[in-house]
Amino acid sequence: MNFILGANVYIIYNSTINEELSKFIRYYSKKGKLVEHKWDVPELNIHNGGQVALINDCIYRYMNTFNHLLLNDLDEFVMPRIKDKIPEMLEDIPCAESGIYTFQNVFFRSDRKPNTSLRLDQQIITTQLSRDTLPIPCPFRSKLILKPSLIVHGSVHTAEGLNGSSPCCVSSKIGLLHHYRNNKDIPPRIDTAIDLRMQRFSARLLSSVRGTLAEVKDGSRDGMIIKFFKFSRNTKSTKWIGKKIISKDFEATESLLSVTKSG
């Protein structure tokens, strides 16, 4: 999905990814769309797999390579609300001098009944159309797009810029953070709304997924599609250790800072 929105390189920090997913890493690496870094840290006494250290490693490693880095989890997508590409969306953000853009989180909760009338496939991001009406205000659960050359220190939901520059909270009319999960820590909000924005990209997404699975699996794509969609929904099989960073040069680079374990 992030490729469709303007990214064309993933930067992955890999701790433990099973062989099934490793096939896709090799596939995208050969196409020049993925760069893999090993992230081998002790599990004991380190918060969330060294997530903050990982984020800052990526910021400083690519500080002079990319104009922008986008940080988000695998179940999150920074979604432009007017433009169709993230680089184009950035042109509409009025506080560009900040270099730290924060996007308000809105939950598309997986425990809500999916919409089947517009169903194109089995992916939750194209069937879960009901979301909380009001996004969560910045910086709570927000995710970021950064200009790495202007950043001193990055964290999960915020960052510190040069000369004390403050994060800019992007208007929900320009962009939102779509978050597809069931969050038991926060009670569901009563007010919900149907959001069709993701549907604009559904046909392209499904075509891309099917094509990739066919190339990787040599014709056994139907079974793989089922596995892929089950993986997309079942967060119990995934241990998050970071953010998905990605981003730009109008060739946007994206980086998956997460670790996946087979269920």
N, C-alpha and C positions, 0 to 999 in steps of 0.2 A: 504494500500500500504506500509506503514512503517513497518508493521509486516513482509511483504515479504522481505523487505530490511534489516531486522535484529533486529527490535524492538519487544519486547514482553510485555511491560508494558506502559500504558498511564498514565500520571499524569495530571489530569484535574483540573483547577481552574474554578469553576462554579459560575457564577453570576446569569444568567437567561437562563436556557435551557428548552424548552417546553417539554411536556409530551411525544411526539413522539420520540424525541431524548433521553429522559430519559430512555426509554425502552432499548436502546442500551447501555447506561451507566450501567444499572443494569445487563445486559447480560454479559458484559465484566468484571464487578466487580466480579460476581459470579465465573468467570473463572480464577480469580486472575491476570487478564491482565490490570486492570485499578484501579487507586487510585484517589479518588475525594476529592478536598479541596474546601470549600465554599469561595467565593471571593465577599464579600458584602461591597462595598465601595460607598460613595456618588457619584452621577453622576456630580454634579456641581463643577466647579473649580478644577477638577482633569483631567490632560491630558490623554486622551485615556484610561480611566478606570483604571488608576494607573498601566499602562503596565510595566514601568521600575521597580517599587516596586515589582510587581508580579514576574518578571524575577529574581530579586535578592532574593526574598523569596525562590524560587525554588532552586537556586544555593546553598544557605546556608543551606536550609533544607536537601538537599540530598548530601551535600559536602562529607560526609564520607560514603555514600551508593553506589554511582556509580562512575566509572572511567571517564565516559564521559556524557555530556548532549548535546543534539542537539536541537537548537532553530529554529523553522520555523513556518510560518502561515499554515492554513488549505489548502490554494491553492498553496502551495509550497512543493517541495520534493527535498531533497538533493540526487542526483542521481549519484551513482558510474558509471564511464565511462568504466572501464575495469573489475573490480571485480563485483560480483553480490550482495555483502553484505557490508553494511557500516563498520562494524568492520574490515573486510578484507581490505577495501579501506584505512582505517586509517594506516595500516601497510606500505602503499606505500607513505605516506606523509613524505617528507624528514625533515621537520622542527618540528618534534614531541616534541622537548624540549620546544617549545613555549607554548603549552597547550591551544592555541586559534587559531582555524582553521576557516578561513572565506572562503565562497564559492561564486563565482561570479554568479550574477543573469542573467538569460536569459529568455525572455518572450515568451511564447506560447500564443499569443493573441487570446482571445475568439471571437474577431470580424472578424478573418480570416475564410475563408471557410474551414470546417473540411474535412479531407480525408475520403472518404467512401469506397475506394477500399480495405482497410485493416480493416474496421470497424468490431469489435467484439461485441460491445455493445454501449450504449449511453453515456458513460462517456467521458467528454472532455479530460481527460488525456490520453485516448487511441485513440481518433480520431483527436485531434489537433496535427498534426505532423510538422506544419510549425512554425519555430521560427526565432527570430532575429539571424543573422549569428554571430555577435560579442556579447559576454557577456558584461555586465556593469562592469567596473573595480571595484575592492575592494577599499573602503568599501561601496560604494554607493549601497544600496538595497541588500547588502550581508547578509547572515545569517550564524550562527555559530555552530560549535561543540566545546565544552569546556571541559577541565579537571577541574572540580569545585574546587578541592583542591588547584589549583594554581591561582584562580581568586579572585581579590579584589572587583571588581564591574563590573556588566554586564549591557549592554544596548541592544537596538534593533539590531544595525548593527555592534557593536564592543564591546570590553571588555578591562578591565585593569587587567593585571596580576601581580603577585608578583614580586618584584624587577624590576618593570618597563618593564617586557617582552612585546614584541610587537606581534600583531596578525600576523599570517602567512596566506598569500593569496594562496589558493590551486590552482594548475594548472588546467585549464579547461580540460586537457587530463586525469586527475585523477578523478575529480568530478565537477559537476555543480549544481546550484540551479535552478531547473525547476519551472517556475512561470506561472501558468495558469490563466490569467485574461486579461481583456481589460483595459489598463492603459491610460486614457484620458489625464493624466498630462504630459505624455511623447509621442511626436509624433512617430508613427511607423517608424522603420528604413526601408530604401528601400531594403537593402540586406536581403534576407531570405534564409533559408535552410531547407530541410526536415531532421528531426531527428527521427530515428526509435528506439532509445534506449528503450523507454518505452514499445514498442511493445514486447520486450523480456519477459515482465512480464504480458502481457494482459490476457492470458488465465488463469493464476493462480489467478489474481486479480478478474476476473469475477466469477470464480468458488467460491472463498472465499466470495464475496459479496452475491451471490445467496444463498450459504449455511447459512450464518449468517442471512440474511433476512428471510429465511424459518424457522429457529429455533426461531427467535424473533417473527415472525408474524403468526406462525402456519399454513402455507400453503397459506396465502394471499400474497405471495411474489411478484407476477407479478405487482400488484398495487403498492406495496412498492418500487419496483425497479424504477418505473417511478418517484415516489416522490423523491427517493434518487438521481436520476440523475438530476432532476429539481433543487433540493437543491444544488447539486454540481456546477451547472452552475449559479444559481441566487444569486450572492453575495449581492444583495439588501436586502435579508432576513437575512443577517448575520451582526452582529456588532462585529468587531474584537477588543479585548482588550489586546491581547498579542501575544505571539509566541507559537508555538507548541513545547514544549521542550521534548526532549526525549533522550533516550540513553542507554547506554551501558553494561557494564560489559560483553560484548559479549553476552549479553542477552538484550542489549539495552533497555533503558527505554524511553518512550516517553511521552511527556507531552503536551496536547492541552491547550494552554493558550488563549482561545477564548471564546466569549460568543455568543450564537446563539439565535436569536429571530425569532419567526414564522412570515412568511410574510403575 
